[in-house]
Every structure is written in C-alpha cells, then in structure tokens.
Amino acid sequence: MTRDFDVRRPYAPERDVRNHAQLLDLLQSLPVNGVIWPLVGARRAGKTWTLKALEHHLGLADKTSVRYLDLRKFGRALPSVPPGTTLLLDEPQLAGQGGSPRDASAFLRWCVDLYTTNTRIFLAMSPAEWIALERAASGDAGLVCSRDMRFLDPLTHSEALKLARTAVSKALLPDLPASWRRNPFLLELVFELAEQSPALANTPWALLRTARVSSERMEFAYHRAVFEDGLTDAQRGVLREIARGASPRDENVDLLERCGLVERRGGRPVLADPILEANLCPLRIHHVSDIHFGPKSAERVDVKERNQHGNTMKGGLGPPRVCDHYVEHVAELAAAGRAPHLLVVSGDVAEWADDDQYAEARRWLDQVSRHLANHPRLPPDEPNVLLVGGNHDVDWRQATGPAQAGTQARHVPFAQAFGDHPRCARPPLEEPPATRALAVARYADLGVEFALLGSAEFGGQEEEGDPVRDELLSLIGRLRRGALEEPDAERAAALRDHVARIDPGLVHNADLQRLRRAQWHAPIRIAVLHHPVSPLPSTELARFGGLINAGEVKDALAHKEFCLVLHGHSHTGWFGKEQWPERHEDWTIRIAAAPSLSSREVQEHNGYNEIEIARDGVGGEVDYHIHVRRMVREGAIWTRRASMGPFAPGK
C-alpha cells in the first residue's frame, strides 16, 4: 500500500513544497564575487531536494547543460565536466567527524578551473564545510565570498500546509511546535509516524518523542549528521552555550542563525532545531529549603519602614518578603530563558504545620510553578515539583504516644495541603510505613531518577514529662483559635526552637528496604530529604542535628549508586562528597545542603541551590555532567556564592 508520507522517498517534483524561483534566477549568471554560488545549510535541512528541484526545473529547458553530482560517489577524485555546464554539487565532504575530509584547497582549485570555462557551480555545504572552504581561500578573497552565500529558509506556514497532504496531518499541524514545522525532514517524519500509528496523533508530546527517537535510527542519524558531522568544534561550542542560556558573542552565531539552527526570541539566541534542543538543553533544578512560612519568614523590606508607611507605599518597594522576591527572581529567569524545569523543596515549608501557613505556602508554590520551564524531554503530565516535609511540617499535637506506635496523623496536615497538587510528588508519610509506596520520581527520557525520603517520620515525638513541649502545644492550640497575642507568639517561636533540638530525624527502615529492593535504571540518581546525612561544619549543638540512622541511609544510597543527596534543615549552604572504598569501591556520593530560602534565622544569606544536568551524545552513548551552584540573595540581586562540579555520576 502506498503511504502518503515517507521520509526516505527520493525527490519527486509533485512532493516539493518549497519555492525555488530566486535560486533559479540566480543560476542564470556566474557568481559576482567568487567562483561558486554557496548554498549553506544544516545537514538534513533539505539541500539535496533543493538541488534536485533546480535540476528538474532547469532541465525542463535544457537537460544537457545541467548536472547534479553527488560527490560521495567519486571518492576523493573529482569528475570531468563539459564547459558551460550548470553544476549542482552535493556532499563535497570538505569537513566532518567521520573519515578523512576532502582536501579543500584542491577542491577549490578544481572549482577555479571550471569557472574559467563558464561553468556555473552551485555548491551545497554544511556550516563546517563552508568554514573549511573559507579557510582554503583565505589567501585569495576573490575565490569565495560570503556575499554570494545563499541559505535555505525555514518552511513557511503555507509550505508546511502543502506538505500536510492528508486531513489528519492538516489537523495535527497546529498542535506541533514551530520548530518542528520549519524543517521538511522532521515534519515529514512526524506525519509518517502519525500515519503509521494514528493513536499518536492524539498525544503530540508522545508523537514528538517517538519522532526524536526515530530520527536517531542508523539510516537517519540526525544528531550525528547535524551536530557532529555538520559543524565545527567552535560551532558546537556556541550551540552548547546557547542551550545553557548564554548569549555568546561569536561570529558563528549569525551563520548558525542563517542556517536555521538558532533563532532569536526577545533579542536573545535560542536553539531552533528541536532535536538539538532536546539533546543539548540541560535539565535545570532549583533546590530550595526551609522556607518557614509563618512568623519567622524573612522580610525583604525593612519591617519598620513597612509598618510606618502601611499601604501608602505598598508595592512601591517591591515584594516585602524574601520568598516573594524569589518568585520575582524565577519570573526574570523565565523571561531570560533560564528558569528551572524542576523545583525541589527539602522541607520546613511552614513554621509549625498550621493550616493558614500551609495555605500561604500553597499559593506561593502555585506562583512559582507558573514560571517553571518546559523541557523537551519532560512529559507535560509528570511532576515538576518534588516536595519532602521537615520537622517543622509535623503537627506535634498529633505526635502522642510512644515512638513505636508510629502514628501517622502528625503528617496529615502536610498531605492535605499538597496532596492534590496536580504536578507534585511527595513521600506519603501519612500512610503506615509497612504498606506505603516509596516516593519516586522517574524521568527516563532525561536520564534522572529521584528518591523522596521522609526524614521527619517521628518528628515531634513526645518525650515523657517534657513541660516545655506541653507549653508549646498549648500556645499552638491558642494560635489556631486566633487568641495568640504577640508576646505569646514570640514565646512560642522560642519554645519551638528549644524543642526542635530534641526532634529526631530518621528515614524509616521500611522505606530504606524498599529503596534497596527498587530497580534503578537512570544514570543520574538523586535523593531528597530534610535532615543532613553528614555533620556540617557548624557550631550549633543539638541532640538530633541530623539523621539518627544516617549511616544506614548513606549505605543504601551508595549501594544503589545514587550520586547526589539534597537536604536542608541546617539553614546553611554546604557541599561535600563521601566515599566508602571498602564497601562501595570508589563510588562517590556528593551532598548539597541548601541555605534557608526565607527564614530570618540564618547564619548566612538566604538562598538556594541551582543544579544543572548537562548531557552530550545520543542513544546509549550519552555523557552526563552535574553542576551545583549555591545562589544567595545579596541586596536586591541573587548571585552565585559557591559551586560544586561539574562532575560525572559517581566520580
């Protein structure tokens, strides 16, 4: 049965959707500034079909004077050409990663000889081949000239509609991102897959993922052809920089833009090729912790000034709290194309698990979520907020009875506050440890997996005969009834600090056993919990400053080859790495403690950790590198204070 779409099909005039009128006019004369007409474009952008189309249209008038030549068929030799021919040259092999390229200087001399016989040469080249030819002609500016260059324009809307030859493809076209509609190869591939599997047409993200995977088949090798073989080292470096949100000042940026691999949005360069974007764009994660919604939330604007002027200057001084300033910061990152794709929150969202504090936190989380970026490899229905609770997120009024009772009611307010968030993953500590599932967030297409561990399992556990704890619970009860005066609020905060020092951090053994039994496949494995897994260089003395079973936790994580642990609790930013050579050979676990995002009680500036996971390569040959940066708030700006990496998993 004949299919409507087949990306392998050779050139057919009736299937050609581009307008070639300008190029046909161009070939009526010899080049003005050099000896060739260069057609420069990315590989897989349609250069061969363009040459075939020119051969077809010019041949209608005079077939004998028009020749299309695929130079790969001649090896390293160069063919003889009759004088006065219009020569359409494809695949000159002047540059590339595979094999040995053709000698560009010898090729250029051949072109010069043909030019002297009134042969018009139209040469299709990749960006790397153009650079090689330019260098070969560097001693003689009259041989090749950038003013003679021509480029393949991206498909227009009408051309894309023309390529959509069926009712199904026409209906699908508006749902495809613009970057997929501009390239005839990729658009034909998408329509072919939708034709083969009609159900995919109803799920555009799954369809595009299938197209991305199909593009890497041996017969296409899209990424290798476009990125590895078609670009120079410098051009690949420019694309990597742009993928990470930079705006490099490099002469290659303009060339790559003309070739359709880069475009400008809001004045900044971004990747325009969807396959390269998916393969080069790093995963950005913001790790925030210890937000402490409630009376200890840090103020950005001086409290005296805000109280003195009341509503008079409301809004004029900017967001009043640091946590609100962070929302503004993420919005600015989004406008610059550098917003995080995932938000990780490692506990102490509220000050004392109060319903009003959680309602405020939920509104804040919804605001931040609106600015999170989409990643081509992140499914739109997967969680983009990963959340674990801290010791302050436990309702201590429910933490009664002996520890072995394991009452889960203390975790219910946290679960009620965030359990219905449509894209939030969290450990279900409100369920019994023996039967609940391990909280895991898996992003197979990104090569990343998270284990979300609840380290506040027994948070607020009652110690027999503790009058300080009894007074605190009484004050919290009055707070919930709205009868708490300001002096009492200060007293409650002070008591909470005191009691927190005997608040144990522990990951339940049942969860650790589930972690050990689980199958982990992604090369990047990250654990998130609230309490520190190793002592920090801090002067604070506490009975339970970290996990009371930290050794077991780290042993389980190293056994399953987790490479990064994210935590909070200490209100201090800190990076570390550990190895257990006798037990886990040379496997390295790196640890990133986040400073408090917005508590007033900090030993340093408020801040967060920014994690960037970069990938290089496709298929089974992908290298991953992780870079963790500590960002702190200094005055009105967020600035980098320290970094860890880049490092490969386990290295």
DASULNOR-V436716 format. One record per pair of residues at least 4 apart in sequence whose ideal C-beta (glycine too) atoms are under 6 Angstrom apart, sorted by the first residue. I is the first residue (numbers start at 1). GAP is how many residues later the second one is. If there is no record, write none. Layout:
{{I;GAP} {I;GAP}}
This chain:
{{4;161} {4;162} {5;183} {5;186} {5;187} {5;190} {7;181} {7;182} {7;185} {11;38} {11;41} {13;43} {16;37} {17;142} {17;145} {17;146} {20;4} {20;33} {24;33} {27;59} {27;93} {30;90} {31;6} {31;117} {33;112} {33;114} {33;115} {34;109} {34;110} {34;111} {34;114} {35;76} {35;77} {35;80} {35;108} {36;75} {36;85} {36;87} {37;85} {37;111} {38;85} {38;111} {39;85} {39;111} {40;85} {40;90} {40;109} {40;111} {41;4} {41;6} {41;111} {41;218} {42;184} {42;188} {42;217} {42;219} {43;83} {43;182} {43;183} {43;187} {44;141} {44;178} {44;181} {44;182} {45;107} {46;4} {46;106} {46;138} {47;77} {48;42} {51;17} {51;37} {51;39} {51;73} {54;4} {54;34} {55;4} {55;11} {55;13} {55;33} {58;8} {59;4} {59;7} {65;20} {65;21} {66;20} {67;18} {67;20} {68;20} {69;20} {70;20} {70;21} {71;20} {71;21} {72;19} {74;5} {76;26} {78;32} {81;4} {81;6} {81;33} {81;38} {83;34} {84;34} {85;34} {86;34} {87;32} {87;34} {88;34} {89;34} {90;34} {92;37} {93;8} {93;9} {94;7} {94;8} {94;10} {94;35} {94;38} {94;39} {95;6} {95;33} {95;34} {95;37} {96;5} {96;133} {97;131} {97;132} {102;5} {104;28} {104;29} {104;32} {105;31} {108;28} {108;29} {108;35} {111;10} {114;5} {125;4} {125;5} {126;104} {127;104} {127;108} {127;128} {127;132} {128;102} {128;103} {128;104} {131;101} {133;11} {137;6} {137;7} {151;107} {154;28} {154;106} {155;4} {155;5} {155;27} {155;29} {160;21} {163;24} {164;5} {164;6} {164;9} {168;33} {169;22} {172;22} {172;29} {175;29} {176;4} {176;5} {179;93} {179;95} {180;6} {180;94} {181;6} {189;22} {190;21} {193;17} {193;18} {194;6} {194;7} {200;6} {200;7} {205;175} {212;66} {215;5} {215;7} {215;60} {216;402} {216;403} {221;4} {222;4} {222;53} {223;4} {223;52} {223;56} {223;395} {224;4} {225;4} {226;4} {227;4} {227;49} {231;4} {231;5} {234;18} {235;17} {238;10} {238;12} {238;14} {238;15} {240;40} {241;5} {241;7} {242;27} {242;29} {243;28} {243;37} {243;38} {244;38} {245;92} {245;93} {247;21} {247;22} {252;4} {253;16} {256;5} {256;6} {257;5} {260;12} {261;11} {261;12} {262;7} {262;10} {263;9} {264;5} {265;5} {271;5} {271;6} {276;4} {277;4} {277;99} {278;98} {278;99} {279;339} {282;330} {282;331} {282;332} {283;58} {283;163} {283;330} {284;56} {284;57} {284;328} {285;55} {285;57} {285;59} {285;326} {286;54} {286;57} {286;322} {287;57} {287;279} {287;307} {287;322} {288;57} {288;309} {288;320} {289;57} {289;279} {289;305} {290;58} {290;278} {290;281} {290;306} {290;309} {291;32} {291;58} {291;306} {291;307} {292;4} {292;5} {292;56} {292;59} {292;307} {293;4} {293;57} {293;64} {293;67} {293;68} {294;56} {294;57} {294;63} {295;194} {295;198} {296;55} {296;303} {296;304} {297;24} {297;301} {298;24} {298;300} {298;301} {298;302} {298;308} {299;4} {299;22} {300;19} {300;21} {300;22} {300;25} {301;5} {301;16} {301;19} {306;14} {309;4} {313;4} {319;5} {319;6} {319;9} {322;276} {322;284} {323;275} {327;40} {327;41} {329;309} {330;9} {330;38} {330;41} {331;40} {333;5} {333;6} {334;5} {334;37} {339;32} {339;34} {341;32} {341;34} {341;37} {342;42} {343;42} {344;42} {344;184} {344;222} {345;42} {346;42} {346;182} {346;184} {346;220} {346;221} {346;222} {347;41} {347;42} {347;43} {347;183} {347;221} {348;42} {348;44} {349;12} {349;44} {350;7} {350;8} {350;11} {350;43} {351;6} {351;41} {352;124} {353;40} {353;41} {353;42} {353;60} {358;59} {362;55} {372;12} {377;68} {377;69} {383;40} {383;41} {383;42} {383;58} {384;39} {385;38} {385;39} {386;39} {386;55} {386;64} {386;66} {387;31} {387;37} {387;39} {388;39} {388;64} {388;140} {388;141} {388;142} {389;4} {389;25} {389;67} {390;66} {390;140} {391;65} {391;68} {391;112} {393;21} {394;16} {394;62} {394;65} {394;66} {395;15} {395;18} {396;64} {397;76} {398;11} {398;12} {399;11} {399;61} {399;62} {400;62} {401;4} {403;55} {403;58} {408;22} {411;4} {411;18} {411;19} {412;18} {415;4} {415;15} {418;6} {425;16} {427;12} {427;25} {427;27} {428;8} {429;25} {431;5} {433;75} {433;77} {434;76} {438;76} {439;13} {440;11} {441;9} {442;7} {443;5} {447;75} {447;76} {447;77} {448;74} {448;76} {449;71} {449;73} {449;76} {450;76} {451;64} {451;76} {452;76} {453;54} {453;76} {455;50} {455;52} {455;74} {455;75} {455;76} {455;92} {456;74} {457;49} {457;51} {458;46} {458;48} {459;44} {468;27} {468;30} {468;31} {469;30} {472;23} {472;27} {475;13} {475;17} {478;5} {478;6} {479;5} {484;4} {484;5} {501;41} {501;42} {502;41} {503;41} {504;40} {504;44} {505;26} {505;39} {505;41} {505;42} {506;42} {506;43} {507;4} {507;5} {507;46} {512;44} {515;41} {516;40} {520;5} {520;40} {523;101} {523;126} {524;89} {524;100} {524;125} {525;37} {526;38} {527;30} {527;35} {527;38} {528;38} {529;38} {530;38} {530;39} {531;15} {531;16} {531;38} {532;4} {532;14} {532;35} {532;37} {532;38} {533;14} {533;17} {533;20} {533;21} {533;32} {536;34} {536;36} {536;38} {538;34} {546;4} {547;6} {557;5} {558;26} {558;29} {558;31} {563;86} {563;87} {564;26} {565;26} {566;26} {567;26} {568;26} {570;23} {571;25} {571;31} {572;31} {573;22} {573;57} {574;19} {575;17} {575;69} {576;15} {577;11} {577;13} {578;11} {579;9} {580;4} {587;63} {588;62} {592;17} {592;36} {594;14} {594;15} {595;9} {595;12} {596;6} {596;10} {597;9} {597;11} {598;8} {605;27} {605;28} {606;27} {607;24} {607;25} {607;26} {608;23} {609;19} {609;21} {610;19} {610;21} {611;17} {612;15} {613;13} {614;11} {615;7} {615;9} {616;7} {617;4} {617;5} {617;6} {625;21} {625;23} {626;19} {626;21} {627;18} {627;19} {628;16} {628;17} {629;11} {629;14} {630;11} {630;12} {631;7} {631;9} {632;9} {633;5} {634;5} {647;4}}
